[in-house]
Amino acid sequence: MGGRSIEREVSFNSGRTICDHLDAGRYAVIPIFQTDTGSLFILPQHFLHRGKISDFLHRLETEAERLSWDELKKRVDFVYIAQHGRYGEDGILQGMLEVLSIPYLGTKVLGSAVGMDKATQKQILASAGVDVARGLVIQPTHLADLSPTILLEQLATVGVQLPVIVKPVHEGSSLGITLVKTPEALMPAITLAATADARRTQPVIVEEALEGMEFVCVSLEKIKNVDGIVSRTWFSLPLTEVVIEKESSFFDYEQKYMPGRALKITPARCTPETAERIVAACHQATAVLGFSTLSRIDGFATKDGRIVLIDPNTLTGMAPSTFLFNQAAEIGMSHTDLINFMIENELHAYGLLQDSNSADSQGVSMETAPEKKIRVAVLLGGDSNEREVSLESGRNVCYKLSPQRYDVLPIFVNDNMELFHVPQKLLIKNTTRLIAEGVTPEMHLEWSDLPRIADFVFIGLHGGRGENGSVQGALEMLGLPYNGPGVLASALCINKFKTNAFLRSKGFATPQSLLLEKATWLALNNNKETYLTKLLEQHSLTLPLIVKPHDDGCSVMVSKATTLLELIDILDAYFSSNKTVAMLEEMILGVELTVGILGNENPQALPPSLAVAKKGILTQEEKFLPGEGENQTPAPLPSTVLALVQQTVRDAFVAIGCVGYSRIDCFYQSAEVSPTGKERVVLLEFNTVPALTPATCIFHQAAEIGISPMEFIDAIVKLGLEHHQKIIVTPASCSTTTVDETVFKPIPEEALQAAVEEPIKPETKRKSTQDESASLEPAQESFTMSLF
């Protein structure tokens, strides 16, 4: 800590915080203070908590032990760098430690040197396509010949005009920065920046002043070392939004480090899409600049939609309430958790700590900290016709989540989408009505309470707002990770008509269908038979037909009509309910199958199940009633057919944008049955939050490849955490889980790894025909989709 730069006071503050929070049970902490002349001392404890360096500087020679660089190598095993600015953050200290072969925390020599030179940094980022602030670099040798007129002309050539930001190339902590609004203020600001460190004159950057949301994005690197094979993965902590004080021009030194100054809002008040763009840009910059372990990048999400990076840093201030700790706290990491996390990652990188327990491992022996449990809120019930199935699913999830790994919070969702944290005595009730009658005001939760009490939300809701993107959108807004696909895929898949139209546009085979509105039907009076005859002819549909909701599942209100009169009776009964739209769908002949999918970037189709319907259409009883229904898993079909089915549903899962898991219902048609004369798989519907009742077929499918229900649900949670860590910034304001436990811990079970990581290799590819991708005829509901 300390050091030779003008940021030495910030560094001292950071070093003190590290010493305070280092796990003394795992590490012997040695505070090393460097003076501004370069001397090294082991800092006595009674100096460590002083307010500033001058409080003890004059006493070091008599009360502290002096060290040489070569003696340092004999005294320490590892160096945690808490120095900022020149000599500590720019590759100089890193170079010395490299020469001495002392392992240290953070970015290595090249990345550090680039990270502290803002001019070189901007050039590298711009050449890689990263948006940086437009401007000029003024070398010290050009200062004497510069005038405001010349400078303004030069700025105009790069599209910049007043106001501008003037800052030194080699300093941090906002030292030497000025917002310039008038030509007269340009030269004084440039002089201030060039001489920010009075010991030398340095280059100056003059760049556009940006308007928009100022953000701070801190990313951490997760490093694993298994038997000498090192793997690295970056993830970002929740973004911080900086709101400067009204009387200020920019985020200056005092606002950065004085308690209570400015507004530092974590997580940032931006859309998930904006957060995703910010994180993506920062990860790209981190990779391009060669940072490791930690990356802090400041920037702006501008009013015109740009994501502009203005200040990448290889280290960040470590004061007790600084950005890093605030953001880490949002995902449940304490100061000690975070510091241990970073140190252990470096130890992995150096091969001093390995994941392998093999006898030849030469790692440092270190006790593993007790594993913290992930708090999972399980939503069950809901407002749809499928609420009773949801209760069964949600309750089963609660029971199947490993008690060693998870703290489970059963959350009942009533008809009004209100939340109640229910105890076991209510959870065990066999109907949602009994639960609704038994909840008390003390059990009530606001949706906004979820980030405070949960690290992950397991959606056990089916149909309605639980599966149509609404709950998914609410959780995205709250910054909470959850199971299954996101808003777009959920909203699309709940609408069977639009899903089928989209899939047809992608070349998949789906049933032809049309939508009929209640208002249209009720207005027909005695003309129903004539109207239906013309309607079916217009859409090339023939009886028999399937009538079902376009936005419900679990076989709710599904009927088969074999005659026109039967169709009329079915529609009359259908529209006597609260349903306003009926979907009339071509009846597909063939082998009815249902297939589970598991995975994110590399999903795998589970072994298909053959659904045996006694009455031609699967009923709710056959699906969920014990002793009823029949699912043959794997389906008794040739291996080449099973491979074709698996490949087709996997392709559809990816095409529709699903992640995590889903279940897809389909028909297999042999060449003899298919109207195309070629075998094909006809996709019927997607279930983005499939039932997880105790005997559901997706558990059968998982069991076929060695995955137990508990392992399967565990995989769903891990996939959800993994996916949401990549795409959103998670507030989870009172989370207690660490990043290592949620996102980066590999699924331990061998069977589970096979299910999530290893794709099934089909023996044949899905075949499509020209008429499978024929354009959709206009129907009662138009559908426009941009293909990408």
C-alpha positions in Angstrom: 0.0 0.0 0.0 1.0 3.6 -0.2 3.5 4.1 -3.1 5.0 6.7 -5.2 2.0 8.1 -7.1 -0.2 11.0 -6.3 -2.9 8.4 -5.4 -0.9 7.2 -2.5 -3.6 8.2 0.1 -6.3 6.3 -1.8 -3.9 3.3 -1.9 -3.3 3.5 1.9 -7.0 3.5 2.4 -7.4 0.5 0.2 -4.6 -1.4 1.9 -6.0 -0.8 5.3 -9.4 -2.2 4.2 -7.7 -5.3 2.8 -5.8 -5.9 6.0 -9.0 -5.5 8.0 -10.9 -8.0 6.0 -8.3 -10.6 5.0 -9.2 -13.9 6.5 -6.6 -14.2 9.3 -7.6 -17.9 9.8 -6.3 -18.7 6.3 -3.5 -16.1 5.8 -0.7 -14.4 7.8 -1.2 -10.8 6.9 1.9 -8.6 6.5 1.2 -4.9 5.7 3.9 -3.5 3.4 4.0 0.3 3.1 6.0 2.0 0.4 6.9 5.7 0.8 6.9 8.2 -2.0 10.6 7.8 -2.3 10.3 4.1 -2.8 11.4 2.7 0.5 9.6 -0.4 1.9 8.5 -0.9 5.5 6.5 -3.5 7.3 3.8 -1.2 8.7 3.2 -1.6 12.4 -0.4 -2.2 13.4 -0.6 1.0 15.3 0.0 2.9 12.1 -2.5 1.0 10.0 -5.6 2.8 11.0 -4.3 6.3 10.8 -6.3 8.8 8.8 -3.5 9.8 6.4 0.1 8.9 5.6 1.6 12.1 7.1 0.3 10.9 10.5 3.0 8.2 10.7 5.5 8.9 7.9 8.0 10.6 10.1 8.0 7.7 12.5 8.6 4.8 10.1 12.4 4.9 10.4 12.3 4.4 14.1 9.2 2.2 14.6 8.9 0.1 11.5 11.0 -2.6 10.0 12.6 -1.6 6.7 12.8 -4.2 3.9 14.7 -4.4 0.6 13.0 -5.9 -2.4 15.2 -9.0 -2.2 14.2 -9.5 1.5 10.6 -9.2 0.5 10.9 -12.4 -1.5 11.9 -14.2 1.7 9.1 -12.8 3.8 6.0 -13.3 1.7 4.4 -16.0 -0.4 2.0 -13.7 -2.2 1.5 -10.0 -2.7 -1.9 -8.4 -2.8 -1.4 -5.1 -4.7 -3.4 -2.2 -3.2 -1.4 0.5 -4.9 -3.0 2.9 -7.4 -1.5 5.0 -10.1 2.0 5.2 -11.4 4.6 2.7 -10.0 1.8 0.5 -8.6 -0.7 0.0 -11.4 1.2 0.7 -14.5 3.4 -2.5 -14.8 6.4 -1.2 -12.8 5.6 -2.9 -9.5 4.3 -5.9 -11.5 7.7 -6.0 -13.3 9.6 -6.0 -10.1 7.5 -8.9 -8.7 8.0 -10.8 -11.9 11.7 -10.5 -11.6 11.6 -11.7 -8.0 9.2 -14.5 -8.9 6.7 -13.4 -6.3 3.1 -14.3 -7.1 0.8 -11.2 -7.0 -2.8 -10.2 -7.5 -4.1 -8.7 -10.6 -3.2 -7.9 -14.2 0.3 -8.7 -15.3 2.9 -6.4 -16.9 1.6 -5.6 -20.3 -2.1 -5.3 -19.3 -1.1 -3.0 -16.4 1.1 -0.8 -18.6 -1.7 -0.4 -21.2 -4.3 0.0 -18.5 -2.6 3.0 -17.0 -1.9 4.8 -20.3 -5.2 6.2 -21.4 -4.0 7.3 -24.8 -2.6 3.9 -25.9 -5.6 2.3 -24.2 -8.1 4.3 -26.3 -6.3 3.5 -29.5 -6.3 -0.2 -28.8 -10.0 -0.2 -27.9 -11.0 1.9 -30.9 -9.2 -0.4 -33.3 -11.1 -3.4 -31.7 -14.4 -1.7 -32.4 -15.0 -0.6 -28.8 -16.7 2.8 -28.6 -14.5 5.4 -26.8 -14.8 9.1 -26.3 -13.8 11.0 -29.4 -10.9 13.4 -28.9 -7.2 14.3 -29.2 -4.0 13.5 -27.4 -1.6 16.4 -26.7 2.0 15.6 -26.2 4.0 17.7 -23.7 6.3 18.9 -26.5 3.3 20.5 -28.3 2.0 22.5 -25.3 4.1 25.6 -26.1 2.7 25.9 -29.6 -0.9 25.3 -28.7 -3.7 27.8 -28.7 -7.4 27.5 -28.1 -8.1 28.4 -31.8 -5.8 25.7 -33.1 -7.1 23.1 -30.6 -10.7 23.8 -31.4 -9.9 23.4 -35.1 -8.2 20.1 -34.5 -11.1 18.9 -32.3 -13.6 19.8 -35.1 -11.8 17.4 -37.4 -12.7 14.5 -35.1 -16.3 15.8 -34.5 -15.8 17.3 -31.1 -16.8 20.7 -29.9 -17.1 22.4 -26.5 -17.8 21.4 -23.8 -14.9 18.9 -23.4 -13.2 16.9 -20.8 -9.5 17.5 -20.2 -7.5 14.9 -18.3 -4.0 13.6 -17.8 -3.0 10.4 -19.6 -1.3 8.7 -16.7 -3.4 9.5 -13.6 -6.5 8.1 -12.0 -9.0 9.0 -9.2 -10.2 12.0 -11.3 -7.0 13.9 -10.4 -6.1 16.7 -12.9 -9.5 16.5 -14.7 -11.5 19.6 -15.8 -14.8 20.1 -17.7 -14.1 23.0 -20.1 -17.1 24.9 -21.5 -15.3 28.0 -22.9 -12.3 28.5 -25.2 -10.6 30.7 -22.5 -10.6 27.8 -20.0 -8.9 25.3 -22.4 -5.2 26.2 -21.8 -5.4 26.4 -18.0 -7.2 23.0 -17.9 -4.5 21.5 -20.2 -1.7 22.9 -18.0 -3.4 21.5 -14.9 -3.7 18.0 -16.4 -0.2 18.0 -17.8 1.2 18.9 -14.4 -1.1 16.9 -12.2 1.9 15.2 -10.8 4.2 18.1 -10.1 7.3 15.9 -10.6 6.8 15.6 -14.3 4.9 16.8 -17.3 2.7 14.3 -19.1 0.5 14.0 -22.2 -3.1 15.3 -22.0 -6.3 14.0 -23.5 -9.0 16.4 -24.7 -12.2 14.5 -25.4 -16.0 15.0 -25.9 -18.1 15.5 -22.7 -20.7 12.8 -22.7 -24.3 13.0 -21.5 -26.3 10.0 -20.2 -26.0 7.4 -17.4 -22.5 7.2 -16.0 -21.7 3.7 -14.9 -19.1 1.7 -13.2 -18.7 -2.0 -14.2 -16.6 -4.2 -12.1 -15.8 -7.7 -13.5 -14.1 -10.6 -11.8 -12.3 -13.5 -13.3 -13.0 -17.0 -12.1 -9.9 -19.2 -12.5 -9.8 -22.9 -12.1 -6.7 -25.1 -12.1 -7.5 -28.8 -12.4 -4.4 -30.9 -12.7 -2.4 -28.1 -14.2 -5.1 -27.1 -16.8 -6.1 -23.5 -16.1 -9.5 -22.2 -17.2 -10.7 -18.6 -17.0 -14.2 -17.1 -17.1 -15.2 -13.4 -16.6 -18.4 -12.3 -14.9 -19.6 -8.8 -14.0 -21.0 -7.6 -10.7 -24.2 -5.5 -10.6 -23.5 -2.2 -12.3 -23.4 1.0 -10.4 -25.0 4.2 -11.7 -23.2 7.4 -10.7 -25.3 10.6 -10.3 -23.0 13.6 -9.7 -24.0 16.4 -7.4 -26.0 19.2 -9.1 -23.3 21.9 -8.6 -20.6 19.6 -10.0 -19.3 19.3 -13.6 -18.1 15.7 -13.4 -17.4 12.8 -10.9 -14.5 14.4 -9.1 -12.1 13.2 -6.4 -14.2 14.3 -3.4 -17.4 12.8 -4.7 -15.5 9.5 -5.3 -14.1 9.2 -1.8 -16.0 11.3 0.6 -18.8 9.5 2.5 -22.2 10.6 1.5 -21.1 12.4 -1.6 -22.8 12.0 -5.0 -25.2 9.1 -5.7 -23.8 5.7 -6.4 -26.8 3.6 -7.2 -26.3 -0.2 -7.4 -27.7 -1.8 -9.4 -27.8 0.9 -12.0 -31.3 2.1 -13.1 -31.2 0.9 -16.7 -33.0 -1.7 -18.7 -31.7 -5.3 -18.8 -30.8 -4.8 -22.4 -28.7 -1.7 -21.6 -27.0 -3.5 -18.8 -26.3 -6.4 -21.1 -24.7 -4.1 -23.7 -22.6 -2.4 -21.0 -21.4 -5.7 -19.7 -20.6 -7.0 -23.2 -18.6 -3.9 -24.0 -16.7 -4.1 -20.8 -15.9 -7.7 -21.2 -14.7 -7.0 -24.7 -12.4 -4.2 -23.5 -11.2 -6.4 -20.6 -10.1 -9.1 -23.1 -8.6 -6.7 -25.6 -6.5 -4.9 -23.0 -5.3 -8.2 -21.5 -6.7 -7.6 -17.9 -6.8 -10.5 -15.5 -8.4 -11.2 -12.1 -10.2 -7.8 -11.8 -11.4 -5.2 -14.2 -13.1 -1.9 -13.4 -14.4 0.1 -16.4 -16.2 3.4 -16.2 -18.3 4.7 -19.0 -21.5 6.3 -20.2 -24.7 4.9 -21.7 -25.4 8.0 -23.7 -28.8 9.5 -24.5 -28.3 8.6 -28.2 -27.8 4.9 -27.4 -24.0 4.6 -27.3 -22.1 2.6 -24.8 -18.9 4.6 -24.4 -16.0 3.4 -22.2 -13.9 6.2 -20.7 -11.7 4.7 -18.1 -10.6 1.1 -17.8 -8.7 0.2 -14.6 -6.8 -2.9 -13.7 -7.4 -2.2 -10.0 -10.1 -0.3 -8.2 -10.3 1.6 -4.9 -10.9 -0.8 -2.0 -12.2 1.6 0.6 -14.9 0.0 2.8 -17.9 1.4 0.8 -16.3 1.6 -2.6 -17.9 0.3 -5.9 -16.3 -3.1 -5.7 -17.7 -4.0 -2.3 -21.0 -2.4 -2.9 -21.5 -4.4 -6.1 -20.2 -7.6 -4.5 -22.6 -7.1 -1.7 -25.5 -7.2 -4.2 -24.7 -10.8 -4.9 -24.1 -11.7 -1.3 -20.4 -11.5 -1.1 -18.9 -9.9 2.0 -15.7 -8.1 2.0 -13.9 -11.2 3.2 -15.7 -13.4 0.7 -14.6 -11.1 -2.2 -11.0 -10.7 -1.1 -10.7 -14.5 -0.5 -12.3 -15.1 -3.9 -9.7 -12.9 -5.7 -6.7 -14.3 -3.8 -7.8 -17.9 -4.4 -8.3 -17.3 -8.1 -4.7 -16.0 -8.4 -3.4 -19.0 -6.4 -5.2 -21.2 -8.9 -3.6 -19.4 -11.7 -0.1 -19.8 -10.2 -0.8 -23.5 -9.5 -0.5 -22.9 -5.8 -4.1 -24.0 -5.2 -5.7 -26.6 -7.4 -9.1 -28.1 -7.7 -7.6 -31.6 -8.0 -7.1 -33.6 -4.8 -4.6 -35.9 -6.6 -1.6 -37.2 -4.7 0.9 -35.4 -7.0 -0.8 -32.0 -6.6 1.8 -29.5 -5.4 -0.8 -27.0 -4.2 -1.1 -25.1 -1.0 -3.1 -26.9 1.6 -6.1 -24.7 2.5 -9.3 -25.6 4.3 -12.4 -25.0 2.2 -14.8 -22.6 3.8 -18.2 -23.9 4.7 -20.5 -23.7 1.7 -23.2 -21.1 1.9 -26.6 -22.1 0.8 -28.4 -20.5 -2.2 -31.8 -19.1 -1.2 -34.3 -20.3 -3.7 -37.9 -18.8 -3.8 -40.2 -21.3 -5.4 -43.3 -19.8 -7.0 -46.3 -22.1 -7.1 -50.1 -21.6 -7.7 -50.8 -18.7 -9.9 -53.7 -17.2 -11.8 -54.1 -19.7 -14.7 -56.2 -22.8 -15.3 -53.1 -24.8 -14.5 -52.8 -23.6 -10.9 -53.3 -27.0 -9.4 -50.6 -28.6 -11.5 -48.4 -25.7 -10.5 -49.0 -26.5 -6.9 -47.9 -30.0 -7.5 -44.9 -29.0 -9.5 -43.8 -26.3 -7.1 -44.2 -28.4 -4.0 -42.2 -31.2 -5.6 -39.4 -28.7 -6.5 -39.4 -27.6 -2.8 -38.9 -31.1 -1.7 -36.3 -32.0 -4.4 -34.0 -29.1 -3.9 -31.0 -30.3 -1.9 -31.1 -29.1 1.7 -27.3 -29.2 1.8 -27.1 -26.7 -1.0 -30.3 -24.6 -0.9 -32.5 -22.7 1.5 -36.0 -23.1 0.1 -38.7 -20.5 0.4 -42.1 -21.8 -0.8 -44.0 -18.7 -2.2 -47.7 -19.2 -3.0 -49.0 -17.0 -5.8 -52.8 -16.4 -5.5 -55.3 -15.5 -8.3 -54.4 -11.8 -8.0 -50.7 -12.6 -8.4 -50.0 -11.7 -4.7 -47.2 -13.5 -2.9 -47.3 -15.4 0.4 -44.4 -17.1 2.0 -46.1 -20.3 3.2 -45.1 -22.7 5.9 -45.0 -26.4 5.5 -48.5 -26.9 7.0 -49.9 -24.9 4.1 -47.6 -26.2 1.4 -48.9 -29.7 2.1 -52.5 -28.8 1.3 -53.9 -30.5 -1.8 -55.6 -27.5 -3.4 -54.7 -23.9 -4.1 -58.0 -22.9 -2.7 -57.1 -24.3 0.8 -53.8 -22.5 0.7 -55.5 -19.2 -0.4 -57.9 -19.5 2.5 -55.1 -20.3 5.0 -52.6 -17.5 4.3 -52.3 -14.7 6.7 -51.2 -11.0 6.4 -47.9 -11.9 8.1 -47.1 -14.2 5.2 -47.7 -11.6 2.6 -44.7 -10.4 0.5 -44.3 -7.7 -2.1 -42.7 -8.6 -5.4 -40.1 -6.0 -4.5 -39.2 -8.1 -1.5 -37.9 -11.0 -3.5 -34.4 -9.6 -4.1 -34.1 -9.2 -0.4 -35.0 -12.8 0.5 -33.9 -14.8 -2.5 -30.9 -15.4 -4.7 -32.8 -17.4 -7.3 -36.5 -17.7 -8.2 -37.7 -21.1 -9.3 -40.8 -20.5 -11.4 -43.2 -23.4 -10.7 -46.1 -21.6 -12.3 -47.8 -23.0 -15.5 -49.7 -21.0 -18.0 -51.0 -17.5 -17.6 -48.7 -14.8 -16.3 -46.4 -17.4 -14.9 -45.4 -18.7 -18.3 -46.2 -16.0 -20.8 -43.2 -13.7 -20.1 -44.9 -11.6 -17.4 -43.4 -13.1 -14.3 -40.1 -13.5 -16.3 -40.3 -9.7 -17.1 -40.9 -8.9 -13.4 -37.9 -11.0 -12.3 -35.7 -9.4 -15.0 -36.8 -6.0 -13.7 -35.9 -7.1 -10.2 -32.6 -8.4 -11.4 -33.3 -11.9 -10.1 -32.1 -15.0 -12.0 -34.7 -17.7 -12.6 -35.3 -21.0 -14.4 -36.2 -21.4 -18.0 -36.4 -19.2 -21.0 -36.5 -15.4 -20.9 -39.3 -12.9 -21.7 -39.3 -13.2 -25.5 -39.2 -17.0 -25.7 -41.7 -17.3 -22.9 -44.2 -14.8 -24.5 -43.8 -16.4 -27.9 -44.1 -20.0 -26.8 -47.2 -19.4 -24.8 -48.9 -18.3 -28.0 -49.0 -21.6 -29.9 -50.3 -19.9 -33.1 -47.4 -17.5 -33.4 -44.9 -20.1 -32.3 -45.9 -22.4 -35.1 -45.8 -19.6 -37.6 -42.3 -18.6 -36.5 -41.1 -22.2 -36.6 -42.6 -22.7 -40.1 -40.7 -19.6 -41.2 -37.5 -21.3 -40.0 -38.2 -24.5 -42.0 -39.7 -26.7 -39.3 -42.9 -28.7 -39.9 -45.9 -27.5 -37.7 -49.6 -28.1 -38.0 -51.7 -25.6 -40.0 -54.0 -23.6 -37.8 -56.2 -20.6 -37.5 -57.6 -18.4 -34.8 -61.2 -17.7 -34.2 -62.3 -14.8 -31.9 -65.2 -15.1 -29.5 -66.8 -11.8 -30.8 -66.8 -13.2 -34.3 -68.4 -16.5 -33.2 -71.1 -14.9 -31.1 -72.1 -12.6 -33.9 -72.7 -15.5 -36.3 -76.0 -16.6 -34.8 -77.5 -19.2 -37.3 -74.7 -18.9 -39.9 -72.1 -20.9 -38.0 -72.0 -23.9 -40.3 -71.7 -21.8 -43.5 -69.0 -19.6 -41.9 -67.0 -22.6 -40.7 -67.1 -24.3 -44.0 -65.7 -21.3 -45.8 -63.2 -20.6 -43.1 -61.7 -24.1 -43.1 -61.6 -24.1 -46.9 -59.8 -20.7 -46.9 -57.1 -22.1 -44.7 -56.9 -25.6 -46.3 -58.0 -27.3 -43.1 -60.1 -30.4 -43.1 -61.9 -32.4 -40.3 -61.0 -33.9 -37.9 -59.6 -30.8 -36.1 -58.2 -30.0 -32.7 -59.8 -27.2 -30.8 -57.7 -25.7 -28.0 -56.6 -22.4 -26.4 -53.7 -20.8 -28.1 -52.3 -19.6 -24.8 -52.9 -22.5 -22.3 -51.3 -25.8 -21.6 -51.7 -29.1 -19.6 -54.4 -30.2 -22.1 -56.8 -27.5 -20.7 -59.9 -27.3 -22.8 -58.5 -29.4 -25.6 -61.1 -31.2 -27.8 -61.2 -33.1 -31.1 -64.0 -32.4 -33.6 -64.7 -35.0 -36.2 -67.7 -33.4 -37.8 -68.9 -29.9 -38.5 -71.8 -30.1 -36.0 -69.4 -31.5 -33.4 -67.1 -28.6 -34.1 -70.0 -26.1 -33.5 -70.9 -27.7 -30.2 -67.3 -27.7 -29.1 -66.9 -24.0 -30.0 -70.2 -23.1 -28.3 -69.0 -24.7 -25.1 -65.5 -23.3 -25.4 -66.7 -19.7 -25.8 -69.1 -20.0 -22.8 -65.9 -19.9 -20.7 -63.6 -16.9 -20.2 -61.7 -17.7 -23.3 -61.8 -15.1 -26.1 -59.8 -16.9 -28.8 -60.0 -20.5 -30.0 -57.3 -22.2 -32.0 -58.4 -24.6 -34.7 -55.5 -26.9 -35.6 -54.9 -29.6 -38.2 -54.9 -33.0 -36.6 -51.6 -34.7 -37.1 -51.3 -38.5 -37.6 -48.3 -40.3 -36.4 -46.5 -41.2 -33.2 -47.0 -38.6 -30.5 -43.8 -37.8 -28.5 -42.7 -35.4 -25.8 -39.0 -34.5 -25.4 -37.3 -32.7 -22.7 -34.4 -30.3 -23.5 -31.7 -29.3 -21.0 -28.9 -26.8 -21.5 -28.0 -23.2 -22.4 -25.5 -22.7 -25.2 -25.1 -26.4 -25.9 -28.5 -27.9 -25.1 -29.2 -31.6 -25.2 -32.4 -33.4 -26.0 -33.3 -36.1 -23.5 -34.6 -39.5 -24.7 -38.1 -39.0 -26.2 -41.2 -40.4 -24.5 -44.1 -41.9 -26.3 -47.4 -40.5 -24.9 -50.2 -43.1 -25.2 -53.6 -41.3 -25.4 -56.6 -43.6 -24.8 -59.0 -41.2 -26.4 -56.8 -39.7 -29.1 -55.9 -36.7 -27.1 -54.0 -36.7 -23.8 -56.1 -35.7 -20.9 -55.0 -34.0 -17.7 -55.7 -37.2 -15.8 -53.5 -39.2 -18.1 -50.8 -36.6 -17.6 -50.9 -36.2 -13.9 -53.1 -38.7 -12.2 -51.2 -41.6 -10.6 -52.0 -44.9 -12.2 -53.4 -43.2 -15.3 -51.8 -42.5 -18.6 -48.8 -44.2 -20.2 -45.4 -42.8 -21.2 -42.9 -45.2 -22.8 -39.4 -43.8 -22.3 -37.5 -44.1 -24.4 -40.1 -44.3 -27.1 -40.0 -47.7 -28.9 -38.7 -46.4 -32.1 -35.5 -47.1 -34.1 -32.4 -45.3 -32.9 -32.2 -43.3 -36.2 -35.7 -42.0 -35.6 -35.0 -41.1 -32.0 -31.9 -39.2 -33.2 -33.9 -37.4 -35.8 -36.5 -36.4 -33.2 -33.9 -35.3 -30.7 -32.0 -33.2 -33.3 -35.2 -31.6 -34.5 -36.4 -30.5 -31.1 -33.0 -29.4 -30.1 -32.8 -27.2 -33.3 -36.2 -25.8 -32.5 -35.2 -25.1 -28.9 -32.3 -23.0 -30.2 -34.2 -21.4 -33.0 -36.9 -20.1 -30.6 -34.4 -18.7 -28.2 -35.0 -21.0 -25.3 -32.5 -21.6 -22.5 -32.2 -23.8 -19.4 -34.9 -26.4 -20.1 -38.2 -26.9 -21.8 -40.4 -29.8 -23.0 -41.5 -30.0 -26.6 -44.4 -32.0 -27.8 -44.3 -33.4 -31.4 -45.3 -36.1 -33.8 -43.1 -38.4 -35.7 -44.4 -39.3 -39.2 -42.8 -42.0 -41.2 -42.5 -41.6 -45.0 -45.7 -43.7 -45.4 -47.7 -41.4 -43.1 -46.3 -38.1 -43.9 -48.1 -36.1 -46.6 -44.8 -35.0 -48.0 -43.7 -38.6 -48.7 -40.7 -38.2 -46.5 -40.3 -38.9 -42.8 -40.5 -35.8 -40.6 -41.0 -34.4 -37.1 -44.0 -32.1 -36.7 -43.6 -29.8 -33.8 -46.8 -29.3 -31.8 -46.0 -27.0 -28.9 -43.4 -25.8 -26.5 -43.6 -25.9 -22.7 -41.1 -23.4 -21.4 -42.0 -24.2 -17.7 -42.9 -27.9 -18.0 -44.5 -29.7 -15.1 -42.2 -31.1 -12.5 -44.8 -33.1 -10.6 -43.4 -36.3 -9.0 -44.2 -38.6 -11.8 -43.8 -36.3 -14.8 -42.2 -37.8 -17.9 -39.3 -35.4 -18.0 -38.0 -37.1 -14.9 -38.3 -40.4 -16.7 -36.3 -39.1 -19.6 -33.6 -37.7 -17.3 -33.4 -41.0 -15.4 -32.7 -42.8 -18.7 -29.3 -41.1 -18.8 -28.6 -41.4 -15.1 -30.0 -38.2 -13.7 -32.1 -38.3 -10.6 -35.0 -35.8 -10.1 -32.9 -34.0 -7.4 -30.0 -33.7 -9.8 -32.2 -32.6 -12.6 -33.7 -29.8 -10.6 -30.2 -28.9 -9.4 -29.2 -28.6 -13.0 -32.1 -26.3 -13.8 -31.1 -24.0 -11.0 -27.4 -23.9 -12.1 -28.3 -23.4 -15.7 -30.5 -20.4 -14.7 -27.8 -18.9 -12.6 -25.3 -19.4 -15.3 -27.4 -17.9 -18.0 -28.5 -14.8 -16.0 -24.9 -14.2 -14.8 -24.0 -13.7 -18.5 -27.0 -11.5 -19.6 -28.1 -9.4 -16.7 -26.7 -7.7 -13.7 -28.3 -9.2 -10.6 -29.2 -6.9 -7.7 -30.3 -9.5 -5.1 -29.8 -6.9 -2.6 -29.6 -9.1 0.4 -28.1 -12.2 -1.2 -25.8 -14.4 0.8 -24.5 -16.7 -1.9 -21.1 -16.3 -3.4 -20.4 -16.2 -7.1 -18.4 -19.4 -6.9 -21.4 -21.3 -5.4 -23.9 -20.1 -7.9 -22.4 -19.7 -11.3 -19.1 -21.3 -11.6 -19.3 -24.4 -9.5 -19.3 -27.4 -11.9 -22.2 -29.8 -11.7 -20.5 -32.5 -9.6 -22.5 -35.6 -10.7 -21.1 -37.4 -13.7 -24.5 -38.1 -15.1 -25.5 -34.5 -14.7 -22.4 -33.3 -16.6 -23.2 -35.7 -19.4 -26.8 -34.3 -19.5 -25.8 -30.7 -19.6 -22.5 -30.6 -21.4 -22.5 -33.5 -23.9 -24.8 -33.2 -26.8 -26.5 -36.3 -28.2 -25.0 -37.1 -31.6 -27.8 -38.0 -33.9 -27.3 -40.4 -36.7 -29.3 -38.3 -39.1 -30.2 -34.7 -39.6 -33.7 -33.2 -39.7 -35.1 -33.1 -43.2 -37.3 -30.3 -44.4 -39.4 -30.0 -47.5 -40.5 -27.0 -49.5 -44.0 -27.2 -48.3 -42.9 -27.3 -44.7 -41.6 -23.7 -45.1 -44.5 -22.4 -47.1 -45.7 -18.9 -46.2 -48.5 -18.6 -43.7 -51.9 -17.6 -45.0 -53.3 -14.5 -43.3 -55.6 -15.4 -40.4 -57.5 -13.7 -37.6 -54.3 -12.7 -36.0 -51.4 -11.3 -38.1 -47.9 -12.1 -37.1 -44.7 -10.2 -38.0 -41.3 -11.5 -37.0 -37.9 -10.2 -37.8 -35.6 -13.1 -38.5 -32.1 -12.9 -37.2 
